[in-house]
Amino acid sequence: MAGTSALHLVGQASGGVTIQVNGQTVNVNSAPDTPLLYVLRDELGLHGPRFGCGLGQCGACTVHVGDQAVRSCRVPVNSVTEPVTTLEGLASGDQLHPMQQAFINEQAAQCGYCTNGMIMQSIVLVNNNPSPSEADIRQGLATNLCRCGSHLAVIRAVQGAAAMATA
């Protein structure tokens, strides 16, 4: 199931929850109250979202639910009512999402652990503010933790992706 991007609760099936993941309907065998992160990683094999703190405070597990960035470690799978997009689902075929490409262009990752959350949060930021200032970017990513100090490259990447989107 790697490379999938959309998740939508479409009903209960015996033995779990039936969800739509990147346009494919799958039966998830996890209990309905299982955190979405565990379903995505352990059952569906999507490893973009990472387990960081388990408290929704670091951002490593960020995915899109509808048009919002959410911490998937804190969302029970049975509460998902809108499409979910993971890092793996951002690309269109071989064409990376502009934010992914901008992170590569700026080499905006050191260890890479926070990169999923930074990219997912940044996409929502730019969708809501197509021309963010540096202060907007800093505020928008303030709850995404990075221990390696790649923040300046991340800011340049977000600015670059925003510029690509408005060009």
N, C-alpha and C positions, 0 to 999 in steps of 0.2 A: 504494500500500500504506500510505499515511499513515493514522494513526488506528488502527493495529493494536497489539496488546498482548501476545500470547502467542507464544512461540517454543519449539519442542520438536523435537529431532532424531528423525526417524522413519525414516531410512534414507538410503542413498546412491543417487543417480541418476546416470546417465551425464552427465558434464560438471559435476558439482557435488554438493551436498548437498540433500536434500529435508528441509525443516523446516516445522513448523506455526507460523504467526504469527497470533496472535489468532484461533485457530480455523480459519484458512485454511492449507491445505497449499500450499507454494510450492517450486519448485526454485531453489535458489541456485546461481548459476554461478561463485561464488568458489571458490578452492582450499580444501580442507578445513581447512588451517591458518591461514586468514585470520582475523584478529581479529573477534570478534562485532561490535564497534563498526563496523567498515568495512562489514560485511554489512548491518547495520541502517541505517546512514546512506546508503551509496553505492548499494547494490543495492535496498533496500526503501524508501528515501526517508523514513526515520524520523529526524527531526532533534532530538528531545528529548535523547538522549545526545550529548554534545559531546566532541570531541577536545580534551584539555587538555594533558597532559604525555606521554601515550603510555607511561607507566611504572606506571600504576595508583596513583599517589600523590596525585592532586588530587581525584578523585571526580567530575569533570565527566561522565564516561562511565558512571556508575552505572546499572545496570538490576537488576531482580529476576530471579534464576534460582531457581525454586522459591520458597522463603520467605526467601531470603538476598539481601542487596544485594551485587552483585559489580561489579568494574571491567571493563567489557566490552572495553577496549583490551587486556587481558591474557588473554582467554579465546578460544582457537581455536574457530571455529564447530563443528568436528567433535567437540568435547568436551562440547557442551551436551547434557545428558540430562534436563533438567527444563524445565518451561514458563518462558519469559522474558516479563517484562512491562516495557514501556518507559513513559515519561512519557505518550506519546500514548494508551496503552491503559488508563490509570487511570480516565478518565471513563466513565460509563454513559450513553450517549446525550448529552443536553445537560447532565446532572448531573455536575459535577466531583467528583472524589474529595475527601473532607473535608480532606485535607492540602493539595491544590491550592487549595481555597477559602480555607483558613486563611492560606495564603501571600498570596493576593490581599487578604484582609481586613486583614492586617497590613502590606501593601505591603513584603513581605520580599524584595524584589529591587531592586537598583540597576541594574547592567549586565545582570544575568540570566544570566551565563555559568555560574555555579555552581548556579543554581536547580534544574536537573534533578537533580544529585547530592544536593543538600540535601533535596529532596522525597523522592526514592527511598530515601535512607538513613533519613530521619525516619519514613517509613511502617513500615519494618522495626523501627525502634526502638520505636515505639508499639505495634506488633503484639506485640513481646516484653515490653514494659513499658507497660501501658495508662495508668499514672499517673506518668510520669517527672518527677523533680525537675529543677530547673534544672541541677544538677550532672550528672545522668544525661544530659540533652540535650547539654550541653557535651562530655561524654565521648563520647557516641554520634556526634557530628558532628566530633570532633577531627581526623579525617583528611580532611575535606572542606574544601578551601581556598576562601576568599573574599577577594578583594583589595579589595573595595569597603567592607567593614565593615558589612554588613547583619546581623551576628550577633545583635544584640538583637532585631530584628524577627523573625528566624528562630526564636529561642527562644520568643518570644510566639506565633508561628504554630504551632509544635509543641505548645505548651501548649494552645492553642485547639483544635487538631484532636483532641488527646487528650481534652479536656473534651467535645467533640461526640461522640466515640466512646463515652464512658462515660455520656452523658446518656440 
